Amino acid sequence: MGGYILKRLVSAVPVLLGITVIVFAIMSLIPGDPATAILGSYATPENVEKLNRDLGLDKPLVQQYFIWIGNMLQGDFGRSFALNRPVLDEVLDRFSATLVLAGAAFILCAVLGIIAGVISAARQYGWADRAITVAVILGISIPSFFLGMMMILFFAVRLKWLPVSGMYAIYGGGDLPDLLRHLAMPAIALSLVATGVVARLSRAAMLEVLRQDFIRTARAKGVGEGRVIWGHALRAAMVSIIPVLGIQAGFVLSGAVYIEIVFQWPGVGRMLVDAILKRDLLLVQGGVVFVAACYVFFNIVVDVAQSLLDPRIRT
């Protein structure tokens, strides 16, 4: 197992390097002068020239890239000029909020998706299967940001059951119930599409397992149907379901960007949008690379979990 984990970690290195190249190249192609955008009304030729020197923007692009990579390998992601604080500190502060949102959405999509998929497979072609299929198709078809805006209009504006935006109440609050009230709508909106995907693929995996000989043997021995479905079949199907969960973990993490904008959630997604508008290059590059590294890490964790269930994967 140790060798397999090491192999997966080594294979992630070129992926992360490729991500840094793409991020740096895209940021360098953005039209306009970053120093001028940062300085605003103070963008005199002298100030622009000085800021370009401070940012290293007066050097060739290749040299800029290697300086940036070298600093990151030493734990220095640079300093945000718009916020006047280290990039890594800002990203870590914001990532905790994103992790709360993405984690809640992932738990919802994993639990609800697997339960819906198992029930749908166990009641194939029945009314439950048809109802779940219709609900899944509707869920996949509705964009998360549109659902979020409709939920705000209905639950926050009309019914006044839930707060409109933010992570905590501006005055008072700050406890767990307050967090859960603010978390409910964005987490549901973010998890909807992922729940549908997990449900459909869980159903397919369960149907394949339910046709296997060991399931027929268990039923012939008189094992209860509930134990057959939730014990034997689901455990075998998890080998196929876990990779789907890994992909959806990355989906909810990346999808948190626009959900954070809709609900004004103080996470990395909102931070990146603000940084792009302010042309805060180091903050954008550091934030994107950090989120991409987390996505790669999640995939490695999923591969390891899958290999524990099916040792043949390690060969």
C-alpha positions as a printed NumPy array, in Angstrom:
array([[  0.   ,   0.   ,   0.   ],
       [  2.84 ,   2.383,   0.799],
       [  4.337,   1.876,  -2.646],
       [  0.972,   2.525,  -4.296],
       [  0.482,   5.776,  -2.361],
       [  4.007,   6.902,  -3.248],
       [  3.355,   6.104,  -6.898],
       [  0.167,   8.193,  -6.878],
       [  1.937,  11.106,  -5.184],
       [  4.757,  11.042,  -7.746],
       [  2.264,  10.94 , -10.622],
       [  0.584,  14.067,  -9.208],
       [  3.759,  16.172,  -9.562],
       [  3.594,  16.69 , -13.363],
       [ -0.133,  17.406, -13.064],
       [  0.503,  20.193, -10.571],
       [  3.35 ,  21.584, -12.676],
       [  1.082,  21.615, -15.709],
       [ -1.553,  23.481, -13.705],
       [  0.957,  26.146, -12.682],
       [  2.001,  26.636, -16.301],
       [ -1.606,  26.978, -17.473],
       [ -2.562,  29.372, -14.678],
       [  0.493,  31.549, -15.219],
       [ -0.004,  31.597, -18.992],
       [ -3.673,  32.556, -18.708],
       [ -2.951,  35.367, -16.26 ],
       [ -0.191,  36.698, -18.504],
       [ -2.611,  36.808, -21.468],
       [ -5.13 ,  39.022, -19.689],
       [ -5.142,  42.383, -21.518],
       [ -4.085,  45.535, -19.727],
       [ -1.322,  46.479, -17.353],
       [ -1.711,  44.942, -13.86 ],
       [  0.289,  47.744, -12.256],
       [ -2.006,  50.371, -13.774],
       [ -5.103,  48.484, -12.6  ],
       [ -3.705,  48.116,  -9.079],
       [ -2.646,  51.753,  -8.735],
       [ -5.845,  53.201, -10.16 ],
       [ -5.806,  57.006,  -9.923],
       [ -2.199,  56.876,  -8.662],
       [ -0.973,  55.247, -11.892],
       [  1.662,  57.775, -12.855],
       [  4.452,  56.522, -15.141],
       [  6.901,  56.594, -12.233],
       [  4.573,  54.649,  -9.915],
       [  3.73 ,  52.113, -12.627],
       [  7.401,  51.519, -13.364],
       [  8.218,  51.111,  -9.676],
       [  5.339,  48.678,  -9.065],
       [  6.318,  46.635, -12.114],
       [  9.809,  46.309, -10.629],
       [  8.386,  45.336,  -7.229],
       [  6.127,  42.714,  -8.814],
       [  8.861,  41.476, -11.132],
       [  6.69 ,  42.255, -14.16 ],
       [  9.586,  43.959, -15.911],
       [ 11.335,  40.584, -16.341],
       [ 10.748,  38.077, -19.188],
       [  7.734,  35.79 , -18.705],
       [  9.815,  32.633, -18.406],
       [ 11.931,  34.206, -15.687],
       [  8.797,  35.442, -13.91 ],
       [  7.38 ,  31.917, -13.941],
       [ 10.46 ,  30.284, -12.444],
       [ 10.74 ,  32.974,  -9.779],
       [  7.106,  32.391,  -8.862],
       [  7.526,  28.586,  -8.752],
       [ 10.709,  28.856,  -6.738],
       [  9.04 ,  31.065,  -4.169],
       [  6.033,  28.733,  -3.89 ],
       [  8.257,  25.721,  -3.301],
       [  9.634,  27.628,  -0.318],
       [  6.115,  28.302,   0.975],
       [  6.021,  31.895,  -0.261],
       [  2.978,  32.438,  -2.49 ],
       [  3.672,  36.159,  -2.668],
       [  1.826,  39.094,  -1.184],
       [ -1.555,  40.438,  -2.192],
       [ -1.213,  44.091,  -3.086],
       [ -4.967,  44.673,  -2.909],
       [ -5.252,  43.227,   0.616],
       [ -1.682,  43.946,   1.776],
       [ -1.223,  40.505,   3.327],
       [  0.453,  37.207,   2.35 ],
       [ -1.434,  35.285,  -0.331],
       [ -1.214,  31.969,   1.519],
       [ -2.704,  33.445,   4.696],
       [ -5.642,  34.896,   2.777],
       [ -6.227,  31.67 ,   0.837],
       [ -6.156,  29.544,   3.996],
       [ -8.568,  31.882,   5.776],
       [-11.006,  31.805,   2.876],
       [-10.548,  28.082,   2.209],
       [-11.957,  27.181,   5.609],
       [-15.279,  28.76 ,   4.58 ],
       [-15.178,  27.046,   1.179],
       [-14.401,  23.73 ,   2.85 ],
       [-17.464,  24.081,   5.082],
       [-19.698,  24.754,   2.076],
       [-18.153,  22.132,  -0.228],
       [-17.985,  19.573,   2.599],
       [-21.662,  19.992,   3.454],
       [-22.623,  19.777,  -0.237],
       [-20.476,  16.665,  -0.702],
       [-22.025,  14.916,   2.302],
       [-25.495,  15.702,   0.963],
       [-24.746,  14.456,  -2.551],
       [-22.981,  11.321,  -1.302],
       [-25.63 ,  10.267,   1.232],
       [-28.725,  11.245,  -0.75 ],
       [-27.275,  10.08 ,  -4.076],
       [-26.277,   6.64 ,  -2.825],
       [-29.574,   6.111,  -0.988],
       [-31.558,   7.182,  -4.044],
       [-29.457,   4.964,  -6.328],
       [-29.821,   1.916,  -4.096],
       [-33.592,   2.332,  -3.733],
       [-33.959,   2.909,  -7.471],
       [-31.983,  -0.254,  -8.278],
       [-33.777,  -2.357,  -5.677],
       [-37.167,  -1.234,  -7.05 ],
       [-36.203,  -1.302, -10.728],
       [-39.065,  -0.176, -12.993],
       [-41.262,   0.396,  -9.962],
       [-42.903,   3.676,  -8.921],
       [-39.939,   4.56 ,  -6.667],
       [-37.505,   4.029,  -9.539],
       [-39.571,   6.215, -11.851],
       [-40.01 ,   8.967,  -9.274],
       [-36.303,   9.055,  -8.461],
       [-35.417,   9.065, -12.172],
       [-37.675,  12.073, -12.812],
       [-36.263,  13.904,  -9.775],
       [-32.69 ,  13.159, -10.87 ],
       [-33.284,  14.412, -14.421],
       [-34.823,  17.617, -13.087],
       [-31.96 ,  18.079, -10.627],
       [-29.281,  17.621, -13.267],
       [-31.073,  19.964, -15.665],
       [-31.378,  22.935, -13.282],
       [-28.229,  25.11 , -13.039],
       [-27.047,  25.473,  -9.457],
       [-26.801,  29.257,  -9.587],
       [-30.386,  29.531, -10.923],
       [-31.661,  27.219,  -8.195],
       [-29.785,  29.32 ,  -5.643],
       [-31.453,  32.526,  -6.803],
       [-34.892,  30.876,  -6.78 ],
       [-34.275,  29.568,  -3.258],
       [-33.303,  33.059,  -2.105],
       [-36.459,  34.486,  -3.648],
       [-38.727,  31.855,  -2.089],
       [-37.199,  30.882,   1.266],
       [-35.479,  34.147,   2.167],
       [-37.458,  36.961,   0.543],
       [-41.014,  35.598,   0.59 ],
       [-41.128,  33.138,   3.477],
       [-38.274,  34.752,   5.447],
       [-37.266,  31.356,   6.82 ],
       [-33.567,  31.573,   5.993],
       [-31.007,  34.389,   5.712],
       [-30.27 ,  35.786,   2.275],
       [-26.467,  35.71 ,   2.29 ],
       [-23.289,  35.435,   4.303],
       [-21.903,  32.763,   6.595],
       [-23.024,  34.262,   9.901],
       [-25.428,  36.966,  10.96 ],
       [-23.935,  40.46 ,  10.935],
       [-25.191,  41.162,  14.442],
       [-25.248,  38.378,  16.997],
       [-25.215,  34.735,  16.015],
       [-21.874,  33.16 ,  15.238],
       [-22.856,  29.797,  16.713],
       [-23.58 ,  26.459,  15.045],
       [-27.349,  27.002,  14.55 ],
       [-26.599,  30.344,  12.891],
       [-24.054,  28.672,  10.588],
       [-26.487,  25.903,   9.647],
       [-29.219,  28.419,   8.78 ],
       [-26.83 ,  30.282,   6.454],
       [-25.426,  27.025,   5.071],
       [-28.719,  25.327,   4.17 ],
       [-29.534,  27.016,   0.848],
       [-26.019,  27.215,  -0.677],
       [-25.213,  23.624,   0.284],
       [-28.45 ,  22.297,  -1.239],
       [-28.014,  24.356,  -4.405],
       [-24.416,  23.222,  -4.808],
       [-25.163,  19.551,  -4.172],
       [-28.169,  19.175,  -6.488],
       [-26.384,  18.274,  -9.736],
       [-23.818,  16.091,  -7.963],
       [-26.609,  14.232,  -6.151],
       [-28.243,  13.402,  -9.468],
       [-24.993,  12.116, -10.964],
       [-24.21 ,   9.968,  -7.911],
       [-27.765,   8.589,  -7.878],
       [-27.713,   7.529, -11.542],
       [-24.284,   5.926, -11.407],
       [-25.037,   4.279,  -8.048],
       [-28.152,   2.765,  -9.607],
       [-26.116,   1.414, -12.529],
       [-23.463,  -0.035, -10.197],
       [-26.088,  -1.649,  -7.956],
       [-27.957,  -3.206, -10.902],
       [-24.73 ,  -4.775, -12.117],
       [-23.939,  -6.193,  -8.684],
       [-27.488,  -7.477,  -8.095],
       [-27.072,  -9.719, -11.155],
       [-23.97 , -11.406,  -9.725],
       [-23.942, -15.032,  -8.564],
       [-23.047, -14.251,  -4.943],
       [-26.233, -12.184,  -4.588],
       [-28.343, -15.088,  -5.847],
       [-26.487, -17.383,  -3.455],
       [-27.144, -15.082,  -0.506],
       [-30.854, -14.963,  -1.331],
       [-30.955, -18.748,  -1.747],
       [-29.484, -19.141,   1.739],
       [-32.362, -17.133,   3.153],
       [-30.496, -13.893,   3.883],
       [-32.937, -11.023,   4.38 ],
       [-33.496,  -8.725,   1.402],
       [-32.45 ,  -5.659,   3.383],
       [-29.135,  -7.256,   4.328],
       [-28.599,  -8.428,   0.749],
       [-29.156,  -4.922,  -0.643],
       [-27.52 ,  -2.721,   1.987],
       [-24.89 ,  -5.145,   3.198],
       [-23.669,  -7.376,   0.402],
       [-24.633,  -5.53 ,  -2.791],
       [-23.861,  -1.983,  -1.675],
       [-20.455,  -2.97 ,  -0.331],
       [-19.544,  -4.564,  -3.662],
       [-20.931,  -1.62 ,  -5.622],
       [-18.887,   0.894,  -3.623],
       [-15.834,  -0.071,  -5.697],
       [-17.551,   1.582,  -8.66 ],
       [-19.251,   4.343,  -6.662],
       [-16.163,   5.706,  -4.891],
       [-14.499,   7.074,  -8.067],
       [-17.76 ,   8.874,  -8.854],
       [-17.709,  10.419,  -5.386],
       [-14.143,  11.581,  -5.976],
       [-15.116,  13.333,  -9.198],
       [-18.103,  14.962,  -7.515],
       [-15.897,  16.146,  -4.654],
       [-13.899,  18.102,  -7.197],
       [-17.124,  19.276,  -8.836],
       [-18.581,  20.748,  -5.647],
       [-15.224,  22.327,  -4.796],
       [-15.01 ,  24.065,  -8.174],
       [-18.743,  24.767,  -8.27 ],
       [-18.488,  26.61 ,  -4.973],
       [-17.105,  29.585,  -6.944],
       [-20.402,  30.738,  -8.432],
       [-22.486,  29.584,  -5.458],
       [-20.322,  31.758,  -3.213],
       [-21.058,  34.712,  -5.478],
       [-24.822,  34.082,  -5.417],
       [-24.96 ,  33.749,  -1.633],
       [-22.045,  36.086,  -0.836],
       [-20.282,  33.234,   0.96 ],
       [-16.833,  34.408,   2.152],
       [-14.821,  31.61 ,   0.525],
       [-12.062,  31.147,  -2.021],
       [-14.423,  31.487,  -4.993],
       [-15.577,  34.939,  -3.994],
       [-11.987,  35.873,  -3.192],
       [-10.832,  34.826,  -6.679],
       [-13.535,  36.835,  -8.424],
       [-12.655,  39.947,  -6.402],
       [ -8.95 ,  39.397,  -7.063],
       [ -9.52 ,  39.063, -10.821],
       [-11.478,  42.301, -10.9  ],
       [ -8.663,  44.032,  -9.028],
       [ -5.95 ,  42.384, -11.158],
       [ -4.342,  40.942,  -8.031],
       [ -2.24 ,  38.439, -10.008],
       [ -0.433,  36.703,  -7.175],
       [ -3.647,  36.171,  -5.223],
       [ -5.408,  34.704,  -8.269],
       [ -2.494,  32.429,  -9.152],
       [ -1.977,  31.275,  -5.581],
       [ -5.676,  30.639,  -5.008],
       [ -6.145,  28.636,  -8.204],
       [ -3.043,  26.521,  -7.615],
       [ -4.091,  25.833,  -4.017],
       [ -7.593,  24.726,  -5.042],
       [ -6.158,  22.588,  -7.866],
       [ -3.742,  20.939,  -5.428],
       [ -6.67 ,  20.12 ,  -3.134],
       [ -8.533,  18.596,  -6.076],
       [ -5.536,  16.411,  -6.937],
       [ -5.218,  15.397,  -3.279],
       [ -8.896,  14.394,  -3.137],
       [ -8.404,  12.189,  -6.194],
       [ -5.436,  10.472,  -4.574],
       [ -7.487,   9.825,  -1.424],
       [-10.275,   8.355,  -3.556],
       [ -7.842,   6.092,  -5.422],
       [ -6.392,   4.85 ,  -2.132],
       [ -9.871,   4.201,  -0.708],
       [-10.844,   2.318,  -3.865],
       [ -7.678,   0.216,  -3.689],
       [ -8.541,  -0.752,  -0.106],
       [-11.881,  -2.124,  -1.295],
       [-10.417,  -3.769,  -4.393],
       [ -6.729,  -4.77 ,  -3.983],
       [ -6.529,  -5.656,  -7.699],
       [ -6.298,  -1.917,  -8.469],
       [ -2.838,  -1.748,  -6.837],
       [ -1.378,  -4.226,  -9.329]])
